[in-house]
Amino acid sequence: MNKIRKGDEVIVLSGRDKKKRGIVLARVDKDHLLVEGVNVVKKHLKANPMANNPGGIINKTMPIHISNVALFNSTTNKGERVGIKKNDDGNNVRIFRSSGDVVVGDKS
């Protein structure tokens, strides 16, 4: 079970965008995420008339390593570690390690 999923709100722990918050747009692979508004770079794009692309300089969101982000807990306003626990129905749910509360969006 993945501890950070698409649609989760995360906070960046290290790097150029430290303390920025954003929504996970996609998981690129096992270790990398695309986070909205984080790790945005300027990319030089060559013109391609066949694809109706004028070219120029665009802003592009690049992947960030999963170890550099933490799931954002709205009750404490901090990034926190996440664990996995079985609930009463026998289904796995994600919990915040500090408080034991179930992550919003998981079925409790």
N, C-alpha and C positions, 0 to 999 in steps of 0.2 A: 504494500500500500504506500503510495507516495505521500510524503508529509506536506509538500507544497504542490498545489494543483492550479490549473487554469482558473482564473476568476478570483483567486485569493488576493488579499491586500498584504503587501510585504513592505518592509523597510530595509534599506541598504545599510549594511554594517561597516563596510570598508570600501576604500577607493575614492575616485574623484567625486562620485555622487553620494557620499556618505550622508546619512540621515534623511535622504529623500524617500518618499513613499510612493507606491504605484501599484497598479493592478497587473497580475500576471496575464499576459496576452497569450502565451504559448510556451510549451516545453520543446526546446529545439532538439535536445537529446537527454540522456539520463542525467547529465550534470549541468546543463545550461538552460536558462530561462530568458524569455523576452518580457521585459517589464516596461509598462507604459511610462514614458518620460524619463527613463533611466538609461545611461550609457548611449546617449544620442550623439552621433558623429556626423560630420559633413562628408558626403560621398560625391566624387566627381563622376558624372554619368555621361558617357559618349552618346551623341545624337544617333538615333536610328529611325530614318524616315519610313522604313517598312512597318515598324510597330507604332508609328505616329508618336515617337518620343523625341522631344526637342533637345534633350540633353541639358547640361548645366550642373549646378551644385545643389544637391538635395540633402535634407536631414534624414538620417536613417537610424532606427533603433537597432543596436547590436546586442547579441546575447551577453548575459552576465552569469558568472558561476554561481551555482546554488548555495555554496558555502558562504558567499558574501551577502546573503539576504536572510532575514528571519520573518516569520509570520507575525503580522501586526495584531496585537490584542487591543481592541477598542476600549475595554474597560479600564486597563492600566495605562493606555497610550504608550506602550513600549513594544519592541520586538521581542518575541519569546520563543523558546524552544518548544517543539511539538513531539508528543509521544502518541502511541497507538494503544488502545485499550478495547476490550470487548464490553459491549453494553449488555443490558438485561436480555435483549432478543438474541444475543450471540453474534451480532454484527460488529465489525471493527469500526471504531470512531476515533477521530483525532482529538487529543486533549492538550491543553497548555500545561507544561511541566510545573510551572510555579504555583498555579492555583488548582489544577485538576479540572477546570471547566472545559466543557465540550466546545470545540471550535464551531463558530457560527457557520451554518450551511451543512453540517453533518447531522445525520438523524440520531437523536439521543435516545 
